[in-house]
């Protein structure tokens, strides 16, 4: 299906990123993976066969630029990017959000996504044959907030605008862009949900999760589409989670 196309997964050391990198590799993509933890990157690279592992802090524009230079030198082109790297923030009522927390979340979730997408866009625009696909990892929080999560919610709402802008500006260069919005995948980051999460009415309630393989299936499907077709937005969520009707 992938015909040895080159795919980059950011934030690939754990959770959704790790699972998706392995899934794309099994689907026939030649993987490039990045993350801040070099030792864990090596483990994922081995699970992906001949993956090119590049330590990178996506919130550092210079670091991202160097990563794409290596991709160009060692893979020659880029066909697909899963713009996945992101972070949560400690729960805090809006008036108690620390400026440092706000900046940390925005720097990774929004600035980092922009830095990666910008370099990918340039490379896809300039390569021959031209074009490629970028899929941004949004969130259920791109649609409705959780209480005490203003930095994360704002960053994910902004990702939706970024996705639409890339889609529009990419038309002239055969660059497609979509977004996958994920709710309550069972990973280390969501483990606490089984014991209880704060709800909009102030109660604490356990929330259902679902297997990460369903996210992988979604990303692999999006990645495998021809460039004349696009999934603009896909939502994959635990069926009974409190999303529809929340807020």
N, C-alpha and C positions, 0 to 999 in steps of 0.2 A: 504493500500500500504506500509506504513512504518513499520507496525508490532511493534509499540512502540520503534523503534530505537531512539537512543539518538543523537541529533543534536546540535551543537554549532554555534551560529551566533555572530561574533564580530562586534563592532560598531553598536549595535542594538538599540540605543536610538532614531534614527531618519532616515528619508529618506529610502534608499534602504534596510538598515539593519533592520529597524523596520518592513517594509512591508514584507520582506522575512521571518523574524521570525514568524510573524502572519501566513503567507502562509504555512510555514513548519508545524506549529502547527495544522492548519486545515487539512493538509495532513496526520496527525497521528503521527508525530514525537514528542518525549519528548524533550522539548526545554531547552537548557542552553543559556543564553544571557549575554553578557558582554558589558561594556562601562564605561566611566569615570564619567558619571552623574547619581548618584545613584537614585535620585528622578525620573528621566525620565525612568530609567531601571525598576523601580517598576510599572510604568504605562504600559510599554510594557509587563511585566510579567503577569499582570492581563489580558491583551488582549490575551495572549497565554495560558491561563488556569493555568496549574501547572508548569510554567517555573521556572527554577532555575536562579535567577538573581545574578550575581557576578560582583561587581565593579572591574574594571581592567584597567590599563594603558598598552596597548599592547607593548609600546616601552620600558617597564621595564621587563627584562627577569625574574627577581625574582617574580614580580607580576603575570606574565603568568604561571610560575611554580606553584605558590600557587593556581591559578585558576584550573589547571589541577589536582592538589591534591584533591580539593573539588569535581571536577567532578568524579574522581575515587571513592571517599568516598561516595558520595550521589547518583550517577547514575550507578556506577559500570563499565562503559565502554563508549566509544565514537564511533559512527558509521559514522557521517557526520560532516564536518566542513565547514562553509561558511566563509572564511578568508576575511572579508569585510572591516574592520576598515581602514580608510585612511583620508587624508586631502589634500586640495588644498594649493597653495601658492599664495601670491600677485603677480600679473603680473609684470615682470621686465625684461628688456633686459639683455642678458647673462652677460655682463660686470658689471651690476649693482646688480646682485644677492648677497644678504648678506650671509656670511658664516653661520650665525645663522639660516637663513631661509632654506638653503640647509640642514643643519643638522637636523632641526625640521622635514622636510618633509621625509628625508631618514629614520630617526629614527622611524617614525610611519608607513610609507607606505612600506618600505622594511625590516628594522630590525624587526618591529612588526609582519609583515607577516611571517618572518622566525621564530621568537620565537614561534608563535602560531603553525605553521606547524610542527616545530621540536618536540614540546611536543605532538601534536596530532599523529605524525608519531610513536613516541616511544610507546604511549599508544596503538595504533592500532596494532603495531608489537607484543606487549607483551600480549595482551588480548586473551581470548579464548571464542568464536571462533575468530581467527585472522582476521585482515583486517579492511578496512573502506575506506572512500572517502573524499578527500579534494578538495574544489573548491576555487580557488583564484579569487578575484575580480581584474581584470586587468582594461583596459580602451581602448577606441579608441586611447588614447595617448600611448598605448603600441605598436602602429603601426606607428603613424604619430603625430608630435608635433603640439601644438598650439604655436603661437608666444608668447614670454615672459614667457614660462613655463618650463624652463630647469629642475628644481628640480623634479617637478611632472612627466615630461616626462621620465627622467632618471629612476626614481623609478619604473614606470610602465613597461618600457622596461625590467628592471631587474626582475620584477615579472614573465615575460614570461620565462626567464631562470630558475627561481626558480620552476615554474610549471613543466617544462620539466625534471629538475633534480629529483624532487619528483616522477614523473611518472616512470622514469627509475629505481631509487633506490627502489621504492615501489613494483616493480613486484615480488620480492622474498617473499614479506610478504602480498600479496593480498591487497595492498593499491593502490587505483586508485587516480589520480589527474587530474583535468581539470581546465580550466580558462574561465570565462565569461567576455567579453570585451563589455562595455556598452557605448553608445554614446547619450548624451542629454536626459536622463530620467528627467521627470518633478518632481523635488524635490526642497526644499528650497535652496539647494546648486546651482541649475542651474536656479533659478528664473530670474537672470539678463540677461540670454540669450534672453529672449523675447524682451528686450529693446535694445540689441545690444552687440555683441562680436567682439573683434579685430580679423581681418582676416590676412592671410599671406601677402596680398598686401597693408596692412596698413589701410584699410577701416574698418568701424564699421558696422556690419550687424546683424539684428535679426536672430536667428536660431530656427528652429522648435524643439519641444520636443515631447516625447511620454509618455504614462501612465506607471507608475512604475509596474503595475500589470503584464506587459509583461515580465519584468525582473524576477519577482517572479515566473511566470509560467516556465521560463527557468531554474531557480535554482531548483525548485521542480522537474522538469523532470530529471535533472542531478542527484539529490539526490536519486531519486527513481529507478535508473537503478541497475540491478544486477552487482556485482563486476567483472563479466567477460565481461562487456561492459562499454565503457567510451566515453564521449564527451570530446575530448582533448581541443578544443577551440570552443567557441560559441560567435558570435557577435550579439548583439541586439542594434539597433540604430534607431533614427528617419530617416525615409526613405530619406528625402530631405536635411538632414544636410550636410554641406560641409566637407565630409570625403574622399570619393572616389575622387581623383583628387587634394586633398589638399597636401601642403608640397612642 
